[in-house]
Amino acid sequence: MQDSKRIVIEGRGIPVVGNDIDTDRIIPARFLKCVVFDGLGGHAFEDDRKALRAQGKVHPFDDPQFEGAEVLLVNENFGCGSSREHAPQALRRWGRGIRAIVGESFAEIFHGNCVALGIPCVVVDAASAAALQAISRQSPATAFRVDLMARTIAAGSVVVPLAIAEGPRCQFIEGRWDSTAELLAQRQKIRELASSIPYFTQFA
């Protein structure tokens, strides 16, 4: 599954500053009634964006400078709160799609939901997170290169180390993060096993 590999993710950055940004801020609860996830991207950070507009300010997700950015730069405990999978789905569908998230730490369930969508969540220390966010703010055209093989993030001349659990890292590098695709690739073995199990075949 070559197309599923996530070894190097490269794209412009978008900084969303603040600790403990929860899933209700990423995608408010009123948007969870959708049957499919199409259209969620336009509502990412909906309430935060509206609140800043009322103050005469601009949220990064409304700022034309960051249009098309693919690497989200955050801080501590990003994605905390409810376990809604709509949060990473909204990020994936915003603009060109967020393809990697760089932060100080991530809520466990949010992190797992991101892995299931092929979005690496990589960890840097607080100083590095602030430095990368500053680069993105000061030079929005800068390309960020997240290299899971080398375990580094490069932005211009700045290179910082990243941390990622070895399990997800191997899944991304080998293209095995998509559990549905992994299951479907073994459909013949599944059929063979199912045919040998009595309660699948011997109904009264």
N, CA, C and O of each residue as an XYZ file, in Angstrom:
816
protein
N       0.836     -1.196      0.000
C       0.000      0.000      0.000
C       0.872      1.249      0.000
O       0.870      2.015      0.963
N       1.610      1.447     -1.071
C       2.570      2.532     -1.175
C       1.935      3.896     -0.933
O       2.523      4.742     -0.259
N       0.736      4.117     -1.480
C       0.094      5.414     -1.344
C      -0.299      5.730      0.092
O      -0.553      6.889      0.418
N      -0.351      4.734      0.946
C      -0.748      4.941      2.332
C       0.423      5.317      3.235
O       0.220      5.663      4.399
N       1.619      5.253      2.719
C       2.789      5.537      3.551
C       2.847      7.019      3.924
O       2.533      7.903      3.126
N       3.258      7.247      5.154
C       3.441      8.613      5.656
C       4.855      8.688      6.224
O       5.059      8.515      7.426
N       5.814      8.944      5.366
C       7.211      8.993      5.797
C       7.656     10.437      5.992
O       8.213     10.797      7.029
N       7.402     11.247      4.988
C       7.687     12.678      5.058
C       6.411     13.427      4.703
O       5.817     13.194      3.651
N       5.993     14.330      5.588
C       4.835     15.181      5.328
C       5.351     16.610      5.227
O       5.969     17.127      6.158
N       5.095     17.227      4.109
C       5.626     18.572      3.891
C       4.499     19.512      3.484
O       3.676     19.178      2.633
N       4.471     20.671      4.089
C       3.463     21.668      3.755
C       3.646     22.904      4.609
O       4.419     22.901      5.567
N       2.937     23.951      4.262
C       3.017     25.168      5.059
C       2.336     24.960      6.405
O       1.419     24.148      6.530
N       2.791     25.696      7.399
C       2.268     25.545      8.749
C       1.143     26.517      9.053
O       0.996     27.546      8.394
N       0.345     26.173     10.068
C      -0.680     27.076     10.590
C      -0.661     26.964     12.111
O      -0.892     25.884     12.654
N      -0.386     28.074     12.807
C      -0.270     28.019     14.269
C      -1.603     28.303     14.958
O      -2.260     29.303     14.667
N      -1.995     27.421     15.867
C      -3.147     27.659     16.732
C      -2.623     27.584     18.160
O      -2.371     26.499     18.685
N      -2.464     28.740     18.777
C      -1.762     28.837     20.062
C      -2.729     28.646     21.229
O      -3.850     29.153     21.211
N      -2.279     27.905     22.245
C      -3.062     27.734     23.457
C      -3.050     26.299     23.940
O      -3.028     25.362     23.142
N      -3.066     26.136     25.250
C      -3.115     24.810     25.856
C      -4.562     24.349     26.031
O      -5.482     25.166     26.081
N      -4.751     23.042     26.123
C      -6.052     22.448     26.444
C      -7.156     22.843     25.462
O      -8.294     23.081     25.867
N      -6.826     22.911     24.190
C      -7.849     23.171     23.168
C      -8.613     21.869     22.956
O      -8.062     20.891     22.451
N      -9.889     21.865     23.347
C     -10.640     20.610     23.351
C     -11.384     20.389     22.037
O     -11.420     21.250     21.159
N     -11.974     19.201     21.940
C     -12.633     18.820     20.692
C     -13.887     19.637     20.424
O     -14.300     19.770     19.272
N     -14.499     20.186     21.464
C     -15.674     21.034     21.248
C     -15.283     22.363     20.607
O     -16.078     22.968     19.887
N     -14.073     22.809     20.867
C     -13.582     24.007     20.177
C     -13.157     23.678     18.751
O     -13.344     24.485     17.841
N     -12.585     22.493     18.560
C     -12.174     22.103     17.204
C     -13.396     21.960     16.302
O     -13.393     22.448     15.172
N     -14.435     21.299     16.790
C     -15.695     21.185     16.033
C     -16.845     21.177     17.045
O     -17.039     20.177     17.736
N     -17.607     22.261     17.148
C     -18.690     22.363     18.135
C     -19.716     21.239     18.006
O     -19.927     20.689     16.925
N     -20.345     20.911     19.132
C     -21.234     19.754     19.221
C     -22.396     19.804     18.233
O     -22.859     18.757     17.782
N     -22.875     20.996     17.887
C     -24.049     21.079     17.008
C     -23.772     20.523     15.611
O     -24.706     20.256     14.855
N     -22.507     20.350     15.269
C     -22.165     19.812     13.948
C     -22.004     18.289     13.963
O     -21.698     17.688     12.933
N     -22.208     17.666     15.126
C     -22.023     16.219     15.224
C     -23.224     15.428     14.709
O     -23.173     14.201     14.631
N     -24.297     16.122     14.362
C     -25.497     15.419     13.899
C     -25.381     14.940     12.453
O     -26.278     14.259     11.955
N     -24.287     15.289     11.775
C     -24.125     14.896     10.381
C     -23.989     13.377     10.265
O     -23.439     12.718     11.147
N     -24.502     12.841      9.159
C     -24.422     11.406      8.903
C     -23.059     11.047      8.315
O     -22.485     10.011      8.650
N     -22.550     11.904      7.443
C     -21.202     11.747      6.888
C     -20.387     12.970      7.289
O     -20.937     13.956      7.780
N     -19.090     12.905      7.080
C     -18.214     13.979      7.542
C     -18.004     15.085      6.512
O     -17.344     16.082      6.806
N     -18.551     14.925      5.317
C     -18.389     15.943      4.276
C     -18.887     17.296      4.781
O     -19.949     17.385      5.398
N     -18.116     18.341      4.517
C     -18.522     19.692      4.905
C     -18.078     20.113      6.284
O     -18.196     21.288      6.632
N     -17.564     19.177      7.093
C     -17.137     19.538      8.448
C     -15.964     20.517      8.445
O     -15.840     21.347      9.346
N     -15.112     20.416      7.437
C     -13.916     21.257      7.410
C     -14.221     22.736      7.502
O     -13.478     23.488      8.131
N     -15.307     23.158      6.880
C     -15.671     24.577      6.913
C     -16.077     25.065      8.281
O     -16.140     26.272      8.514
N     -16.358     24.142      9.201
C     -16.791     24.521     10.547
C     -15.713     24.287     11.602
O     -15.984     24.435     12.793
N     -14.510     23.928     11.195
C     -13.420     23.747     12.164
C     -13.191     25.054     12.915
O     -13.077     26.117     12.305
N     -13.125     24.970     14.234
C     -12.934     26.138     15.107
C     -14.013     27.204     14.885
O     -13.753     28.397     15.047
N     -15.212     26.776     14.517
C     -16.294     27.710     14.179
C     -16.521     28.775     15.245
O     -16.552     29.965     14.932
N     -16.681     28.365     16.495
C     -17.007     29.333     17.547
C     -15.820     30.223     17.899
O     -15.997     31.411     18.167
N     -14.623     29.665     17.902
C     -13.431     30.476     18.148
C     -13.271     31.532     17.060
O     -12.922     32.677     17.348
N     -13.522     31.155     15.836
C     -13.380     32.083     14.713
C     -14.408     33.218     14.834
O     -14.093     34.391     14.632
N     -15.638     32.833     15.168
C     -16.710     33.824     15.315
C     -16.405     34.794     16.453
O     -16.612     36.000     16.317
N     -15.916     34.268     17.571
C     -15.601     35.119     18.722
C     -14.506     36.122     18.390
O     -14.583     37.282     18.793
N     -13.494     35.686     17.664
C     -12.412     36.594     17.290
C     -12.881     37.638     16.284
O     -12.470     38.796     16.355
N     -13.735     37.240     15.352
C     -14.268     38.222     14.386
C     -15.045     39.315     15.108
O     -14.975     40.481     14.719
N     -15.787     38.951     16.158
C     -16.555     39.927     16.937
C     -15.644     40.921     17.650
O     -16.050     42.040     17.963
N     -14.403     40.496     17.901
C     -13.423     41.376     18.550
C     -12.566     42.132     17.537
O     -11.649     42.865     17.906
N     -12.879     41.942     16.259
C     -12.080     42.584     15.217
C     -10.754     41.900     14.970
O      -9.830     42.501     14.422
N     -10.658     40.636     15.377
C      -9.428     39.873     15.200
C      -9.662     38.746     14.203
O     -10.793     38.493     13.789
N      -8.585     38.075     13.825
C      -8.681     37.019     12.814
C      -8.085     35.721     13.366
O      -6.939     35.690     13.813
N      -8.874     34.670     13.325
C      -8.381     33.343     13.702
C      -7.499     32.819     12.568
O      -7.762     33.116     11.403
N      -6.455     32.043     12.889
C      -5.606     31.504     11.818
C      -6.379     30.762     10.730
O      -5.990     30.804      9.563
N      -7.475     30.078     11.098
C      -8.246     29.339     10.101
C      -9.087     30.260      9.213
O      -9.703     29.799      8.252
N      -9.116     31.564      9.532
C      -9.770     32.556      8.678
C      -8.756     33.447      7.957
O      -9.123     34.258      7.107
N      -7.487     33.287      8.304
C      -6.443     34.174      7.783
C      -5.984     33.691      6.405
O      -5.478     32.576      6.281
N      -6.155     34.525      5.363
C      -5.748     34.116      4.011
C      -4.282     33.704      3.908
O      -3.913     32.928      3.026
N      -3.446     34.225      4.811
C      -2.023     33.871      4.768
C      -1.801     32.376      4.970
O      -0.821     31.814      4.483
N      -2.727     31.734      5.697
C      -2.552     30.323      6.018
C      -3.422     29.401      5.157
O      -3.504     28.198      5.406
N      -4.059     29.975      4.156
C      -4.898     29.158      3.282
C      -4.059     28.062      2.613
O      -3.001     28.341      2.049
N      -4.529     26.843      2.678
C      -3.805     25.721      2.071
C      -2.742     25.111      2.954
O      -2.046     24.186      2.536
N      -2.601     25.619      4.190
C      -1.612     25.032      5.110
C      -1.987     23.589      5.431
O      -3.166     23.235      5.457
N      -0.967     22.755      5.677
C      -1.204     21.327      5.897
C      -0.580     20.787      7.179
O      -0.804     19.631      7.541
N       0.205     21.621      7.869
C       0.838     21.190      9.115
C       0.339     22.093     10.241
O       0.659     23.281     10.279
N      -0.438     21.529     11.147
C      -1.019     22.290     12.254
C      -0.041     22.316     13.420
O       0.480     21.278     13.829
N       0.205     23.516     13.953
C       1.178     23.721     15.025
C       0.437     24.138     16.295
O      -0.148     25.220     16.348
N       0.462     23.281     17.319
C      -0.333     23.502     18.521
C       0.541     23.398     19.763
O       1.765     23.299     19.677
N      -0.117     23.423     20.922
C       0.629     23.392     22.177
C       0.277     22.168     23.011
O       0.308     21.047     22.502
N      -0.055     22.361     24.276
C      -0.180     21.234     25.206
C      -1.612     20.700     25.293
O      -2.574     21.468     25.286
N      -1.738     19.371     25.376
C      -3.012     18.693     25.607
C      -4.038     19.031     24.525
O      -5.209     19.264     24.823
N      -3.599     19.054     23.297
C      -4.492     19.367     22.184
C      -5.449     18.200     21.941
O      -5.035     17.040     21.955
N      -6.739     18.511     21.716
C      -7.726     17.484     21.431
C      -8.307     16.830     22.670
O      -8.848     15.727     22.586
N      -8.206     17.492     23.830
C      -8.768     16.937     25.052
C     -10.296     17.051     25.012
O     -10.857     17.559     24.042
N     -10.964     16.579     26.066
C     -12.422     16.657     26.107
C     -13.065     15.399     25.553
O     -12.556     14.297     25.755
N     -14.190     15.561     24.850
C     -14.937     14.401     24.361
C     -14.138     13.650     23.311
O     -13.188     14.176     22.731
N     -14.546     12.408     23.078
C     -13.795     11.541     22.165
C     -14.260     11.645     20.720
O     -13.916     10.791     19.903
N     -15.035     12.674     20.385
C     -15.631     12.763     19.052
C     -14.601     12.656     17.929
O     -13.631     13.412     17.880
N     -14.832     11.714     17.042
C     -13.936     11.542     15.894
C     -14.127     12.660     14.879
O     -13.326     12.807     13.956
N     -15.192     13.452     15.048
C     -15.452     14.559     14.132
C     -14.327     15.605     14.175
O     -14.112     16.322     13.198
N     -13.615     15.691     15.295
C     -12.559     16.700     15.414
C     -11.441     16.485     14.393
O     -11.170     17.390     13.603
N     -10.782     15.324     14.377
C      -9.771     15.128     13.330
C     -10.373     15.063     11.936
O      -9.712     15.426     10.964
N     -11.620     14.605     11.822
C     -12.267     14.595     10.509
C     -12.411     16.019      9.982
O     -12.199     16.259      8.793
N     -12.769     16.970     10.849
C     -12.904     18.370     10.439
C     -11.557     18.950     10.021
O     -11.474     19.669      9.025
N     -10.510     18.645     10.770
C      -9.176     19.142     10.432
C      -8.713     18.566      9.096
O      -8.111     19.262      8.279
N      -9.001     17.300      8.895
C      -8.611     16.641      7.648
C      -9.313     17.270      6.439
O      -8.779     17.271      5.330
N     -10.509     17.802      6.669
C     -11.311     18.342      5.574
C     -11.252     19.857      5.461
O     -11.903     20.432      4.588
N     -10.484     20.517      6.326
C     -10.327     21.965      6.224
C      -9.339     22.296      5.101
O      -8.247     21.730      5.050
N      -9.717     23.203      4.210
C      -8.812     23.619      3.141
C      -8.304     22.434      2.339
O      -9.084     21.603      1.874
N      -7.003     22.368      2.184
C      -6.384     21.238      1.490
C      -6.298     20.003      2.384
O      -6.014     18.898      1.923
N      -6.548     20.221      3.667
C      -6.519     19.113      4.616
C      -5.271     19.146      5.488
O      -4.152     19.211      4.978
N      -5.465     19.101      6.805
C      -4.335     18.996      7.721
C      -3.779     17.577      7.624
O      -4.516     16.605      7.793
N      -2.479     17.460      7.353
C      -1.860     16.159      7.120
C      -0.930     15.731      8.249
O      -0.533     14.568      8.319
N      -0.582     16.663      9.130
C       0.244     16.344     10.290
C      -0.009     17.406     11.342
O      -0.290     18.561     11.020
N       0.095     17.006     12.613
C      -0.085     17.942     13.720
C       1.146     17.865     14.612
O       1.572     16.784     15.018
N       1.707     19.033     14.908
C       2.897     19.135     15.744
C       2.499     19.846     17.031
O       1.956     20.949     16.978
N       2.757     19.239     18.179
C       2.369     19.861     19.438
C       3.180     19.345     20.608
O       4.024     18.460     20.463
N       2.904     19.923     21.785
C       3.618     19.523     22.993
C       3.065     18.219     23.570
O       3.816     17.410     24.115
N       1.754     18.019     23.449
C       1.131     16.767     23.877
C      -0.280     16.707     23.312
O      -0.856     17.723     22.924
N      -0.833     15.478     23.273
C      -2.146     15.255     22.681
C      -2.987     14.372     23.590
O      -2.469     13.479     24.260
N      -4.293     14.634     23.606
C      -5.201     13.735     24.312
C      -5.163     12.375     23.630
O      -5.070     12.288     22.405
N      -5.234     11.318     24.429
C      -4.999      9.967     23.917
C      -6.008      9.553     22.846
O      -5.621      9.025     21.804
N      -7.302      9.790     23.097
C      -8.311      9.343     22.133
C      -8.229     10.169     20.851
O      -8.363      9.625     19.755
N      -8.009     11.479     20.979
C      -7.833     12.312     19.790
C      -6.653     11.804     18.969
O      -6.736     11.697     17.745
N      -5.570     11.495     19.645
C      -4.389     10.973     18.963
C      -4.722      9.692     18.201
O      -4.334      9.533     17.044
N      -5.444      8.777     18.859
C      -5.822      7.532     18.205
C      -6.719      7.748     17.004
O      -6.572      7.070     15.987
N      -7.649      8.690     17.112
C      -8.523      9.005     15.977
C      -7.730      9.587     14.813
O      -8.053      9.338     13.651
N      -6.701     10.356     15.120
C      -5.852     10.909     14.061
C      -5.067      9.798     13.355
O      -4.954      9.795     12.129
N      -4.529      8.863     14.129
C      -3.800      7.743     13.530
C      -4.709      6.993     12.562
O      -4.277      6.608     11.476
N      -5.967      6.784     12.951
C      -6.916      6.049     12.113
C      -7.201      6.774     10.796
O      -7.675      6.159      9.841
N      -6.915      8.074     10.743
C      -7.124      8.852      9.519
C      -5.823      9.105      8.758
O      -5.823      9.743      7.705
N      -4.715      8.599      9.302
C      -3.431      8.807      8.639
C      -2.816     10.161      8.915
O      -2.038     10.667      8.107
N      -3.161     10.763     10.066
C      -2.618     12.068     10.442
C      -1.648     11.879     11.602
O      -2.097     11.666     12.728
N      -0.349     11.946     11.377
C       0.600     11.816     12.483
C       0.497     12.994     13.450
O       0.445     14.151     13.032
N       0.468     12.687     14.746
C       0.557     13.702     15.798
C       1.933     13.546     16.431
O       2.180     12.573     17.143
N       2.820     14.483     16.180
C       4.191     14.356     16.677
C       4.446     15.380     17.769
O       3.862     16.463     17.772
N       5.319     15.026     18.689
C       5.534     15.815     19.901
C       6.882     16.518     19.865
O       7.901     15.939     19.488
N       6.859     17.800     20.274
C       8.079     18.579     20.454
C       8.011     19.241     21.830
O       6.944     19.301     22.440
N       9.143     19.733     22.313
C       9.105     20.407     23.613
C       8.500     21.802     23.472
O       8.294     22.288     22.360
N       8.217     22.438     24.605
C       7.505     23.718     24.602
C       8.266     24.800     23.838
O       7.668     25.579     23.096
N       9.578     24.845     24.019
C      10.376     25.871     23.340
C      10.336     25.676     21.829
O      10.234     26.644     21.075
N      10.416     24.429     21.391
C      10.374     24.139     19.955
C       9.000     24.462     19.373
O       8.899     25.006     18.274
N       7.937     24.123     20.117
C       6.584     24.431     19.653
C       6.422     25.933     19.453
O       5.886     26.373     18.436
N       6.885     26.720     20.422
C       6.779     28.179     20.315
C       7.605     28.709     19.148
O       7.173     29.618     18.440
N       8.796     28.139     18.948
C       9.660     28.589     17.856
C       9.037     28.286     16.498
O       9.078     29.125     15.598
N       8.467     27.107     16.342
C       7.843     26.732     15.071
C       6.608     27.582     14.798
O       6.377     27.991     13.660
N       5.818     27.850     15.824
C       4.655     28.718     15.658
C       5.082     30.130     15.254
O       4.437     30.761     14.416
N       6.167     30.623     15.850
C       6.663     31.957     15.518
C       7.124     32.015     14.066
O       6.862     33.001     13.377
N       7.801     30.985     13.596
C       8.247     30.936     12.202
C       7.037     31.021     11.275
O       7.046     31.760     10.290
N       5.992     30.251     11.602
C       4.808     30.226     10.754
C       4.109     31.579     10.734
O       3.651     32.029      9.683
N       4.028     32.226     11.888
C       3.380     33.545     11.946
C       4.180     34.586     11.171
O       3.614     35.395     10.435
N       5.492     34.560     11.342
C       6.341     35.576     10.731
C       6.557     35.349      9.239
O       6.768     36.298      8.485
N       6.503     34.080      8.817
C       6.743     33.741      7.411
C       5.794     32.622      6.996
O       6.199     31.463      6.912
N       4.520     32.966      6.735
C       3.509     31.938      6.441
C       3.826     31.065      5.232
O       3.274     29.972      5.099
N       4.706     31.531      4.353
C       5.035     30.736      3.163
C       6.062     29.644      3.454
O       6.340     28.812      2.590
N       6.627     29.637      4.659
C       7.649     28.640      4.995
C       7.091     27.222      4.944
O       6.014     26.949      5.475
N       7.822     26.334      4.307
C       7.430     24.923      4.249
C       7.958     24.204      5.489
O       9.112     24.380      5.877
N       7.114     23.409      6.092
C       7.490     22.572      7.236
C       7.615     21.133      6.748
O       6.739     20.625      6.048
N       8.698     20.494      7.120
C       8.965     19.124      6.681
C       9.009     18.220      7.908
O       9.948     18.277      8.702
N       7.987     17.388      8.053
C       7.902     16.447      9.166
C       8.411     15.099      8.661
O       7.770     14.457      7.829
N       9.553     14.684      9.165
C      10.213     13.468      8.691
C      10.135     12.402      9.780
O      10.866     12.465     10.768
N       9.252     11.428      9.599
C       9.086     10.383     10.606
C      10.247      9.406     10.620
O      10.518      8.786     11.648
N      10.933      9.258      9.502
C      12.085      8.362      9.464
C      13.248      8.970     10.246
O      13.888      8.293     11.051
N      13.514     10.248     10.002
C      14.627     10.921     10.676
C      14.240     11.444     12.055
O      15.109     11.819     12.842
N      12.942     11.471     12.351
C      12.420     12.014     13.607
C      12.796     13.488     13.771
O      13.278     13.905     14.824
N      12.568     14.260     12.721
C      12.872     15.687     12.774
C      11.761     16.503     12.107
O      10.985     15.996     11.297
N      11.717     17.781     12.476
C      10.871     18.756     11.800
C      11.780     19.877     11.346
O      12.527     20.445     12.144
N      11.718     20.196     10.064
C      12.544     21.269      9.509
C      11.643     22.392      9.003
O      10.629     22.153      8.348
N      12.038     23.619      9.323
C      11.338     24.803      8.832
C      12.407     25.829      8.486
O      12.949     26.502      9.363
N      12.702     25.938      7.196
C      13.825     26.785      6.803
C      15.109     26.200      7.358
O      15.397     25.019      7.167
N      15.878     27.030      8.045
C      17.151     26.575      8.610
C      16.999     25.964      9.992
O      17.973     25.479     10.568
N      15.784     25.984     10.528
C      15.535     25.449     11.873
C      15.155     23.976     11.775
O      14.255     23.604     11.023
N      15.848     23.150     12.538
C      15.542     21.714     12.585
C      15.418     21.314     14.049
O      16.329     21.555     14.840
N      14.287     20.701     14.412
C      14.079     20.279     15.797
C      13.711     18.796     15.817
O      13.127     18.290     14.859
N      14.046     18.105     16.892
C      13.684     16.687     16.993
C      12.212     16.523     17.341
O      11.629     17.354     18.036
N      11.621     15.444     16.851
C      10.243     15.124     17.198
C      10.206     13.775     17.891
O      11.111     12.955     17.742
N       9.147     13.563     18.647
C       8.924     12.272     19.290
C       7.592     11.723     18.817
O       6.622     12.462     18.651
N       7.559     10.417     18.602
C       6.329      9.726     18.235
C       6.471      8.280     18.684
O       7.538      7.684     18.534
N       5.406      7.713     19.234
C       5.460      6.326     19.687
C       5.856      5.416     18.530
O       5.460      5.641     17.386
N       6.638      4.391     18.840
C       7.184      3.542     17.784
C       6.100      2.776     17.025
O       6.234      2.532     15.826
N       5.029      2.398     17.721
C       3.950      1.676     17.047
C       3.328      2.481     15.911
O       3.357      2.040     14.763
N       2.765      3.657     16.208
C       2.216      4.491     15.131
C       3.260      4.901     14.100
O       2.960      4.986     12.909
N       4.476      5.154     14.553
C       5.527      5.539     13.599
C       5.728      4.440     12.555
O       5.796      4.729     11.361
N       5.822      3.192     12.990
C       5.982      2.081     12.044
C       4.761      1.946     11.143
O       4.890      1.670      9.950
N       3.573      2.140     11.718
C       2.356      2.058     10.913
C       2.375      3.085      9.783
O       2.041      2.765      8.642
N       2.761      4.302     10.099
C       2.804      5.359      9.083
C       3.875      5.081      8.032
O       3.625      5.202      6.833
N       5.053      4.712      8.483
C       6.159      4.493      7.552
C       5.876      3.314      6.629
O       6.225      3.345      5.449
N       5.244      2.276      7.166
C       4.972      1.076      6.379
C       3.619      1.122      5.671
O       3.292      0.227      4.892
N       2.830      2.172      5.943
C       1.522      2.296      5.300
C       0.474      1.369      5.875
O      -0.432      0.940      5.160
N       0.582      1.050      7.175
C      -0.358      0.117      7.797
C      -1.294      0.791      8.795
O      -1.872      0.117      9.647
N      -1.449      2.100      8.703
C      -2.294      2.824      9.657
C      -3.783      2.654      9.365
O      -4.608      2.844     10.258
N      -4.140      2.299      8.128
C      -5.541      2.182      7.725
C      -6.045      0.779      8.063
O      -5.839     -0.160      7.293
N      -6.703      0.639      9.212
C      -7.126     -0.683      9.675
C      -8.180     -1.302      8.757
O      -8.229     -2.523      8.605
N      -9.018     -0.473      8.151
C     -10.026     -1.010      7.231
C      -9.369     -1.610      6.000
O      -9.741     -2.698      5.558
N      -8.394     -0.902      5.447
C      -7.674     -1.415      4.282
C      -6.913     -2.684      4.635
O      -6.849     -3.620      3.839
N      -6.333     -2.712      5.840
C      -5.625     -3.911      6.283
C      -6.578     -5.105      6.350
O      -6.232     -6.214      5.945
N      -7.776     -4.861      6.866
C      -8.767     -5.925      6.977
C      -9.207     -6.406      5.596
O      -9.270     -7.610      5.348
N      -9.509     -5.475      4.704
C      -9.986     -5.842      3.378
C      -8.923     -6.567      2.557
O      -9.245     -7.371      1.682
N      -7.668     -6.280      2.844
C      -6.591     -6.949      2.115
C      -6.545     -8.444      2.430
O      -5.951     -9.227      1.688
N      -7.171     -8.826      3.526
C      -7.188    -10.239      3.936
C      -8.578    -10.850      3.754
O      -8.929    -11.801      4.452
N      -9.368    -10.316      2.827
C     -10.766    -10.747      2.695
C     -10.899    -12.247      2.402
O     -11.833    -12.889      2.882
N      -9.954    -12.816      1.604
C     -10.060    -14.234      1.284
C      -9.829    -15.092      2.528
O     -10.541    -16.072      2.746
N      -8.846    -14.729      3.336
C      -8.595    -15.473      4.569
C      -9.772    -15.342      5.526
O     -10.099    -16.283      6.250
N     -10.404    -14.180      5.527
C     -11.569    -13.971      6.388
C     -12.710    -14.884      5.956
O     -13.367    -15.503      6.793
N     -12.946    -14.967      4.633
C     -14.005    -15.843      4.119
C     -13.726    -17.309      4.482
O     -14.626    -18.047      4.884
N     -12.455    -17.711      4.329
C     -12.098    -19.090      4.627
C     -12.309    -19.409      6.109
O     -12.813    -20.476      6.458
N     -11.923    -18.483      6.961
C     -12.097    -18.707      8.394
C     -13.579    -18.734      8.756
O     -14.022    -19.586      9.526
N     -14.334    -17.802      8.200
C     -15.769    -17.746      8.499
C     -16.464    -19.033      8.073
O     -17.366    -19.508      8.763
N     -16.052    -19.598      6.946
C     -16.701    -20.823      6.446
C     -16.397    -22.034      7.320
O     -17.095    -23.046      7.245
N     -15.365    -21.936      8.145
C     -14.991    -23.061      9.006
C     -15.586    -22.951     10.409
O     -15.414    -23.857     11.225
N     -16.268    -21.872     10.691
C     -16.836    -21.659     12.030
C     -18.313    -22.057     12.015
O     -19.102    -21.467     11.277
N     -18.693    -23.045     12.816
C     -20.060    -23.579     12.769
C     -21.156    -22.530     12.914
O     -22.151    -22.577     12.190
N     -20.992    -21.584     13.837
C     -22.094    -20.640     14.063
C     -22.248    -19.629     12.926
O     -23.185    -18.830     12.940
N     -21.348    -19.650     11.947
C     -21.530    -18.852     10.732
C     -22.233    -19.665      9.634
O     -22.835    -19.095      8.725
N     -22.152    -20.988      9.726
C     -22.609    -21.815      8.588
C     -23.711    -22.802      8.920
O     -24.392    -23.282      8.014
N     -23.908    -23.119     10.192
C     -24.839    -24.195     10.539
C     -26.042    -23.668     11.327
O     -26.284    -24.049     12.473
N     -26.776    -22.789     10.673
C     -27.981    -22.270     11.301
C     -29.100    -23.296     11.189
O     -29.195    -24.004     10.186
N     -29.937    -23.382     12.200
C     -31.062    -24.331     12.177
C     -32.130    -23.859     11.196
O     -33.155    -24.521     11.033
